[in-house]
Amino acid sequence: MKNGKNMNPDQEKISQWLEQNEQEMFVLLKKMVEIQSGTSNKKGVDRMGDLIRSTFKGMGVSCKTIAQTECGDHLVVRSRPDHTRKEKQILLTGHMDTVFPENTEFNWYKADSTHSYGPGVVDMKGGLVVGIFALKALDAMGLLSEMPVTFVFNADEETGSKWSRELIETEARRSLLAFVLEAGGLNGEIATGRKGNISIDLSVQGQAGHAAFAGKDKGSAILELAHKTLAIEALNDPDRGISANVGTVRGGIGPNTVAEHASAKIDFRFVEPSDYAGLKAAAGDIVSHSTIPNTTATHQIQSSRPPMPATPENRRLFKAVRQVADVLGIKVAEEFRQGVSDANFIAALKIPVIDGLGPIGAKDHSSDEYMVNSSLLERATLLACTLDVCRKEVPCPSPGTPPET
């Protein structure tokens, strides 16, 4: 990384420490990527939690495991052990799970001179490394104890954060501001806003029969699903930032039978908070009205996230990060992202939050996922130096009980 010309003494020390420990960052990244931690693989996600906990050994932080039965355990790391403080904290979040199932063949890590590859390398194990080493650098400088920072490592983000949402929202309410460590864009983009989403499972019940004897009133669940698919896709409205997508469909048992069952998985994206209720109502109306005789349908919302508007507060927070980046000689840019993250939950509580502070990469959710190697050090330095600036703005709690281990 090219050092900036106008760094203050703290920034110079932070930058130097991270440069000296850059290789250790890649050692940790490799260990993380080689742990299979698909959301449904609880043992794997818990191994991630154990590894992360071990990286904080010897530091003046508390580590608390939040046990779960439906997914991996969550981990909460605090720079101070006083859990009853009234002062506002700085919140970091990152998820330990990936989209890749336990039996995937995409279960390896490799690196060359410019890129690293592997499941979760940027989504978002690279971001976890950035956050961990930012805190390590601050601790090494004796600065971490002067700021109230909480880092939530959750286990279920890739399936909607169903079991960690309450935890994230609780910590957000205690926070002055938040940084989410999803991957940065290829041109250094950091997200100040995101769309919201609704994920729906649709089930259609028809009337089984032999295809050879089916009449005009055959109760084909597949045919009814086809009508509902067209109706759902008609909700697309790019001018309003609304997308509707029927992503998977299933149904029937063979070509010579009238399908008794059919199902689909549907995804909605939207910009305005008011569109959440509108899309829910529209989907409900489509489900409740049948076109084909002898068919009925039901639906269930599997997960949802409110939109994250690019508020003036989020943009001011980005501006502060950009000022630090300018000093460090790191390129960043502002972006409104189409995808969702846990930043959406934080934003809904009116807490200033920006996302995409992890390393730069692309092709996540595919076997071509990669990270730009140089960005791992850059983003760790940017986050650590930004937290150092925040240290001067956020009140620090008085010492409390000894750290949890």
N, C-alpha and C positions, 0 to 999 in steps of 0.2 A: 504494500500500500504506500502511495506517495503521501508523505506528511504535508499538512498545510503549513503555511508560512507564519500564521498568526496564532498558533496554539498557545494557550496559557500553560503554566507549569503542570497543573493537574492533567490536562489533556495530553501533554507530552509524556508524562509518566504512564498514563493509561495506555496510550498508543504503543509505547516501548514495551510495556509488560505483555500486551497482547501479541505483539510481533514476536517476542521471545517464546511465547507459548502457542504459536500458531500450529505447530506440528501436533501438540496435544489436543487441539481442537479437532483435527482430522482423525486422530486415534479414537476419540470419543464418538465422532460421527460414524466411523466404521463399526464400532461396537453396537451403536444404536440400530443402524440399518440392518445389521446381521441378526438382530432379534426380530423374529416374525411377530408383529403386533397388530394384525388385523383386529378390528373392533371386537369380533366375536371370539377371539383367541384370548381369553382372560389370563391364562398362564403366561402368555407372551407379553401382554400389556403389563402385567404385574412384574415381570422381569425388567421391563423398561423402568418401572417405578423404582425397583431396587437399585438399578444402575444409576439412575439420576440421584437418588438419595446418597449413594456412595460418593458422588462427585462433590457433595457439600461437606464431607467429613473434615473436621478441623476448622471449619469456618464458624463465625459467630452467628449462626442462623438456626432457626427451629424448622424441623421437618415433621409434618403430620400426615399420616396415611388416613384417607377416608375410605373405609372398607365398603365394598360393593358386592352384590351377588349377581346382578344381571350383566355386569360388564367388569372391566378391570378396575382396580382401586385407583382413586384419585390421590394426588399428592399436593400438599400445600406447603410452600417454603416461605418463611418470613425472615426479614432481616433483623427483627427484634422479637424477643419471646413474649412481649406483653400483648396478649390477645384481647385485652379489654380496653385498649387505648381509645381515646376520644378523638385524637388527631387524625386527619385524613391521610391515607396512604397512597402510594403509587402502585398500580396493579399491572402485572404482566400475566399474560395467559398463553398457553401453548398446549397442543394435544399430543398424546403419546401413541394414539392408534393410527392405523392406515386403512385404506380401502381394500387392501389385498387380503384375500382369505388365507386361512392357515395352510391349505394345500396348494397354494400358488407355486408355479415354477419360477416366478420372479422373486427369488429369495437370496440374492447375492449383492455384493458391493464391489465396485471396481472404480478406479480413478486413473486418469492420465494427467498430463501436464496442465490441462486447462479445465477439465470437467470431472465431476464425480457422478456416479450412477448408482441407482438402487431404489428399492421400494421405500418411499417416505423421505428420500434424501433432501427434498425441499418441502414436502408436505407431510409432516413439518419437522422432521428430526433435525434438519439443519437449523431451523429456527430455535429449537430447544438448546442446541449447542451455543448459538449466539447469545441467548438469554443467560445460560449458565456461566459462560465465560465473561460476559459483561459484569455479572455479580462477583465473579472471582477476581476480576481486575480491580473492582472497587474495594473489595475486601483486602486485597494485597496492598492497596494504597492507604488503608485505614479509613476509608470514606463510607463504607457500606453501613457501619453502625450509626452513622449520622443521618440516615434517611429511612423512613418507614416504607419498605418495599414488600409486597406480597406477590409470589409467583404461583399461579395455579396451573398444575399439570393435570389435565383431564383425560379421561380414558375412552370417551365415546363421541367425539366431535363428528366423526365421519358418518355417523348415523343419526345426527341431529341433536346431540348433547342432551338427550332425554333425562339422563341420570346425573348430569353435572350442571344443568342450567340453574337450579336453585343455588348451588354453591357459587357459581360465577356471579349471579345477581346479588347474592349476599355480600360478596367481597367488593363488587362494584359500588354498592351503596356506601361502603366505607372509604371510597377512593375519591381523590381529587381529580385524577386523570388515569388513563389506561393506555397501554401499548400491547397490541396483539402481534405475535411473531410469525404469522403466515409468510409465505415467500414474497420477496420483492419482484416487481416486474422487470422484464429484460432491459428496460431503459431506466432502471432505478426507481420505478413507480412505487409510491406508498399510498394506500387507500384512505381517503377521508370520507368516503361514502360507499355504500353497497346496496344492492337490491335486497328485498325481503323474499321469502319463499314459503310455499305450502307444498308438502308432499302427501299425496292421497293414494290409498289403495281402493280400487273400485271392483266390486264383485257383482256379476250378473247371474241370475238364476233363470233358467229356461225350462223347457219340457222336453225330455228325451224322447226319441222315436227313431224308427228306421227311415233312412233317407229315401228309400224307394217308395214309401207310402206317404211322404210328407205333402201336405197341401199348402194352400196360400196362407193359412193361419198357423203354420209350424212355429213352435216356440223356440226358435234358435237363439241361444244366449250369445253366440258369436255375431249373428246378424244385428242383434240389439246393441252389442258392444260397438259394432261398426258405426251405427248411427250416433252413439254417444261419443265416439272418438271424433267424428266430424264436428259435432256440436262443441266439444271441448277445444278442438283446434281452432274453431271459429272465434274463440275468445282472444286470440292473439291480437295485440294492438301495439305495434312498434312505436307509434307516435306518442303513446302514453307510457312506454317502457314496460308494457305487460307482455309476458311470454307464457304460452300454455303448451305443454308437450306431453303427449302420451308416449311414454318411453319404452314400456314393455307390455305385451299382450300374451295371454295364454287362454286355451279353451279347447273343448272337444276331446274325443277319444279316438276318432277315426273318420275317414271320408264318407263312410256309409251310414253315419249316425247323425241325428240332429243334436247339436251340442246342448247339453243340459247346464253346463257351467262355463263361464268365461270371466277373465279378470284382467285388470290393467293397473299399471303404476303410472301416476300422473304427477307432473311437476309444474307449478306456477311460480313465476317471478314477477316482481312489481316494485315500483319506486315509491309511490305515495302510501302512507299508512292507511288511508281510507280505502285503498284498493284491496286490503286484506279482507274486510267484511264483504265487499262487493264480489270478489272471486269465490269466497266461501258460499255466498248465496247463489251465485250462478252455477257452481258445481252441484250444489244441493238440488237446484231446480232440474238440471240435466239428469241427475240420478233418479229423481222421483217421477219423472214422466217417461213412460215407455212408448215406443213407436211400434214395436213388434208385439202381437198378441201373446198372451201366456208367458210373459217375461216380467221380472221385477229386478230391482237393483238396490244395493246398499253401498255405502262408502265409509271410509274411516281415515281421519287425518293422522298420519304417522308421525309427522314432525312439521314444525313451522318456525320461522324466524321473522321478526318484524324488520322492516327496512332500516337502514342506517343512513339517514340524510347527511349530506355534506354540510353540516351546520357551521356557522361562523366560529364556534368554539373548536370544532375539529380542525378547521382550516388554520386557526391561530396556533393550535398545537403543532400542526404540520409545519407552519412557518418557523416555529422555534427549532424544530428538528432540522429544517433546511438551513437555518443559520449556523447550526453546529456542523452540518455537512459541508457547508461552504468553507468553514475554517479548516476542516480536515481534508479538503480537496476531494470529497466524495460526491458523485452525481446522484441527485434524487429528483423526483418529479411527482406531482400530485395526480391522483387517478380516482375515478369513480368506477368501482368494480361490479361486474354482473353477478358474480358468485356471492355466497354467504359465508359467514364464519361466526365465531362466538363474539366478535365485536358487535354484531347486531343486537345481542342481548344487552350488552353494556350501553350501547347508544340509546336503546329504548328507555333507559333510566336517566337520560339526559346527562350522562357523564361524558366529558370530552374524551374521545378515543380515536386513535388511528391504527391502521393495520398494514401488514405487508412489510414489517421491519426485519423480517428474516432474510436469509441470503437470497441471491438472485438465481432463478432457475425456471424451468418450464417442463411441459409434457407430463405434469403430475396426473395421477389416476391412470397412468399407462405404463407399460414396460419400458418405455423410452424416457422415463423421468430422469432429469439431470439437474445438477447444480453447477454454477460457475464458481470455480475454486477460489478465485481472488475475492469474491464477495463475502466469504465467510468471515475473514478478518475485518474487512471493511464494515460490515454490518454490526459485528460485535463491538468494534471501536465506536461506531456511531451511537449505538444504544448506550454503552457505558458513559460516553461523554455527555449524552443527552440527560441521562439519569444524574450525572454530576451537576448539570445546570439545574435540574429539578430539585436537587438536594438543598439548594439555597432558597427555594421557594416553598417547600413543604415542611411544616413543623415536624420535629422528631419527638417521639414519645419518650418519656422517662424510662430508665431501665426497669425491668420487671423480674420475673422469675427466670431461672436458668433455661437455656434452649432445650426444646424437645429433641430427642435423637431416635 
